[in-house]
Amino acid sequence: MDGTVASRRIGLPRSGIAERIWGAARIEFSKRGYHGARVQGIARGASCNVALIYRHWASKRALYLDILRAVWLNAANLIAAALEGGSASSAEGVVQAYLEALGKDSMGAQVLVREYLDGAPFLSQLTAGEPALLDPLRRSAAILSAASTDRGVDPVLAVVTVGGLSALMASATDAVQPFVGQRLEPETWRRSLLDLLTHGLSPARYPSDGTKAQT
């Protein structure tokens, strides 16, 4: 096997040891990113030796690219389905589509966040080789552009921002606890971010006394 991205299908590659390696690698990359991840850690998680990993993937890089591509495609397919179904035909619909898509796979969202923090070098490589991977982003940007009230916001940059924040929220749902004193349900935080991204911090919605304005 050459370990190339194009040679693999989305998701778990097959049953048995390769599936265990895949699952262990997702955990390792989500916790440590590409550069911090260790093949030995993946082997321990999969209860196998390193040599078995290299029987299925040519390198750590090939395994990471496969997992990153699968994470991206799984989210992109959910977003594309929302766009095609008409449920994301407005700015609020686009934001909701991203929040829901990334929220379905918190571990995958962690992989994406760590990739973003590294400057997205591998994602750039994937999208350069497969431009179609960016189709949902382009379609989302077109919807935002059509719904824009000409506030000078770049629609592509807006979608990238929404996607990044959605991944961050999905990967760290408990991060708000130190600030609010309790654990919020994921849906509560999702609705809060949806409201913020689609309506902003308008004084009409958030008066100076800190209470939320009636709408």
Secondary structure as a PSIPRED ss2 file (coil, helix, strand):
# PSIPRED VFORMAT (PSIPRED V4.0)

   1 M C   1.000  0.000  0.000
   2 D C   1.000  0.000  0.000
   3 G C   1.000  0.000  0.000
   4 T C   1.000  0.000  0.000
   5 V H   0.000  1.000  0.000
   6 A H   0.000  1.000  0.000
   7 S H   0.000  1.000  0.000
   8 R C   1.000  0.000  0.000
   9 R C   1.000  0.000  0.000
  10 I C   1.000  0.000  0.000
  11 G C   1.000  0.000  0.000
  12 L C   1.000  0.000  0.000
  13 P C   1.000  0.000  0.000
  14 R C   1.000  0.000  0.000
  15 S C   1.000  0.000  0.000
  16 G C   1.000  0.000  0.000
  17 I H   0.000  1.000  0.000
  18 A H   0.000  1.000  0.000
  19 E H   0.000  1.000  0.000
  20 R H   0.000  1.000  0.000
  21 I H   0.000  1.000  0.000
  22 W H   0.000  1.000  0.000
  23 G H   0.000  1.000  0.000
  24 A H   0.000  1.000  0.000
  25 A H   0.000  1.000  0.000
  26 R H   0.000  1.000  0.000
  27 I H   0.000  1.000  0.000
  28 E H   0.000  1.000  0.000
  29 F H   0.000  1.000  0.000
  30 S H   0.000  1.000  0.000
  31 K H   0.000  1.000  0.000
  32 R H   0.000  1.000  0.000
  33 G H   0.000  1.000  0.000
  34 Y H   0.000  1.000  0.000
  35 H H   0.000  1.000  0.000
  36 G H   0.000  1.000  0.000
  37 A C   1.000  0.000  0.000
  38 R C   1.000  0.000  0.000
  39 V H   0.000  1.000  0.000
  40 Q H   0.000  1.000  0.000
  41 G H   0.000  1.000  0.000
  42 I H   0.000  1.000  0.000
  43 A H   0.000  1.000  0.000
  44 R H   0.000  1.000  0.000
  45 G H   0.000  1.000  0.000
  46 A H   0.000  1.000  0.000
  47 S C   1.000  0.000  0.000
  48 C C   1.000  0.000  0.000
  49 N C   1.000  0.000  0.000
  50 V H   0.000  1.000  0.000
  51 A H   0.000  1.000  0.000
  52 L H   0.000  1.000  0.000
  53 I H   0.000  1.000  0.000
  54 Y H   0.000  1.000  0.000
  55 R H   0.000  1.000  0.000
  56 H H   0.000  1.000  0.000
  57 W C   1.000  0.000  0.000
  58 A C   1.000  0.000  0.000
  59 S C   1.000  0.000  0.000
  60 K H   0.000  1.000  0.000
  61 R H   0.000  1.000  0.000
  62 A H   0.000  1.000  0.000
  63 L H   0.000  1.000  0.000
  64 Y H   0.000  1.000  0.000
  65 L H   0.000  1.000  0.000
  66 D H   0.000  1.000  0.000
  67 I H   0.000  1.000  0.000
  68 L H   0.000  1.000  0.000
  69 R H   0.000  1.000  0.000
  70 A H   0.000  1.000  0.000
  71 V H   0.000  1.000  0.000
  72 W H   0.000  1.000  0.000
  73 L H   0.000  1.000  0.000
  74 N H   0.000  1.000  0.000
  75 A H   0.000  1.000  0.000
  76 A H   0.000  1.000  0.000
  77 N H   0.000  1.000  0.000
  78 L H   0.000  1.000  0.000
  79 I H   0.000  1.000  0.000
  80 A H   0.000  1.000  0.000
  81 A H   0.000  1.000  0.000
  82 A H   0.000  1.000  0.000
  83 L H   0.000  1.000  0.000
  84 E H   0.000  1.000  0.000
  85 G C   1.000  0.000  0.000
  86 G C   1.000  0.000  0.000
  87 S C   1.000  0.000  0.000
  88 A C   1.000  0.000  0.000
  89 S C   1.000  0.000  0.000
  90 S C   1.000  0.000  0.000
  91 A H   0.000  1.000  0.000
  92 E H   0.000  1.000  0.000
  93 G H   0.000  1.000  0.000
  94 V H   0.000  1.000  0.000
  95 V H   0.000  1.000  0.000
  96 Q H   0.000  1.000  0.000
  97 A H   0.000  1.000  0.000
  98 Y H   0.000  1.000  0.000
  99 L H   0.000  1.000  0.000
 100 E H   0.000  1.000  0.000
 101 A H   0.000  1.000  0.000
 102 L H   0.000  1.000  0.000
 103 G H   0.000  1.000  0.000
 104 K C   1.000  0.000  0.000
 105 D C   1.000  0.000  0.000
 106 S H   0.000  1.000  0.000
 107 M H   0.000  1.000  0.000
 108 G H   0.000  1.000  0.000
 109 A H   0.000  1.000  0.000
 110 Q H   0.000  1.000  0.000
 111 V H   0.000  1.000  0.000
 112 L H   0.000  1.000  0.000
 113 V H   0.000  1.000  0.000
 114 R H   0.000  1.000  0.000
 115 E H   0.000  1.000  0.000
 116 Y H   0.000  1.000  0.000
 117 L H   0.000  1.000  0.000
 118 D C   1.000  0.000  0.000
 119 G C   1.000  0.000  0.000
 120 A C   1.000  0.000  0.000
 121 P H   0.000  1.000  0.000
 122 F H   0.000  1.000  0.000
 123 L H   0.000  1.000  0.000
 124 S H   0.000  1.000  0.000
 125 Q H   0.000  1.000  0.000
 126 L H   0.000  1.000  0.000
 127 T H   0.000  1.000  0.000
 128 A H   0.000  1.000  0.000
 129 G H   0.000  1.000  0.000
 130 E C   1.000  0.000  0.000
 131 P H   0.000  1.000  0.000
 132 A H   0.000  1.000  0.000
 133 L H   0.000  1.000  0.000
 134 L H   0.000  1.000  0.000
 135 D H   0.000  1.000  0.000
 136 P H   0.000  1.000  0.000
 137 L H   0.000  1.000  0.000
 138 R H   0.000  1.000  0.000
 139 R H   0.000  1.000  0.000
 140 S H   0.000  1.000  0.000
 141 A H   0.000  1.000  0.000
 142 A H   0.000  1.000  0.000
 143 I H   0.000  1.000  0.000
 144 L H   0.000  1.000  0.000
 145 S H   0.000  1.000  0.000
 146 A H   0.000  1.000  0.000
 147 A H   0.000  1.000  0.000
 148 S C   1.000  0.000  0.000
 149 T C   1.000  0.000  0.000
 150 D C   1.000  0.000  0.000
 151 R C   1.000  0.000  0.000
 152 G C   1.000  0.000  0.000
 153 V C   1.000  0.000  0.000
 154 D C   1.000  0.000  0.000
 155 P H   0.000  1.000  0.000
 156 V H   0.000  1.000  0.000
 157 L H   0.000  1.000  0.000
 158 A H   0.000  1.000  0.000
 159 V H   0.000  1.000  0.000
 160 V H   0.000  1.000  0.000
 161 T H   0.000  1.000  0.000
 162 V H   0.000  1.000  0.000
 163 G H   0.000  1.000  0.000
 164 G H   0.000  1.000  0.000
 165 L H   0.000  1.000  0.000
 166 S H   0.000  1.000  0.000
 167 A H   0.000  1.000  0.000
 168 L H   0.000  1.000  0.000
 169 M H   0.000  1.000  0.000
 170 A H   0.000  1.000  0.000
 171 S H   0.000  1.000  0.000
 172 A C   1.000  0.000  0.000
 173 T C   1.000  0.000  0.000
 174 D C   1.000  0.000  0.000
 175 A C   1.000  0.000  0.000
 176 V C   1.000  0.000  0.000
 177 Q H   0.000  1.000  0.000
 178 P H   0.000  1.000  0.000
 179 F H   0.000  1.000  0.000
 180 V H   0.000  1.000  0.000
 181 G C   1.000  0.000  0.000
 182 Q C   1.000  0.000  0.000
 183 R C   1.000  0.000  0.000
 184 L C   1.000  0.000  0.000
 185 E C   1.000  0.000  0.000
 186 P H   0.000  1.000  0.000
 187 E H   0.000  1.000  0.000
 188 T H   0.000  1.000  0.000
 189 W H   0.000  1.000  0.000
 190 R H   0.000  1.000  0.000
 191 R H   0.000  1.000  0.000
 192 S H   0.000  1.000  0.000
 193 L H   0.000  1.000  0.000
 194 L H   0.000  1.000  0.000
 195 D H   0.000  1.000  0.000
 196 L H   0.000  1.000  0.000
 197 L H   0.000  1.000  0.000
 198 T H   0.000  1.000  0.000
 199 H H   0.000  1.000  0.000
 200 G C   1.000  0.000  0.000
 201 L C   1.000  0.000  0.000
 202 S C   1.000  0.000  0.000
 203 P C   1.000  0.000  0.000
 204 A C   1.000  0.000  0.000
 205 R C   1.000  0.000  0.000
 206 Y C   1.000  0.000  0.000
 207 P C   1.000  0.000  0.000
 208 S C   1.000  0.000  0.000
 209 D C   1.000  0.000  0.000
 210 G C   1.000  0.000  0.000
 211 T C   1.000  0.000  0.000
 212 K C   1.000  0.000  0.000
 213 A C   1.000  0.000  0.000
 214 Q C   1.000  0.000  0.000
 215 T C   1.000  0.000  0.000
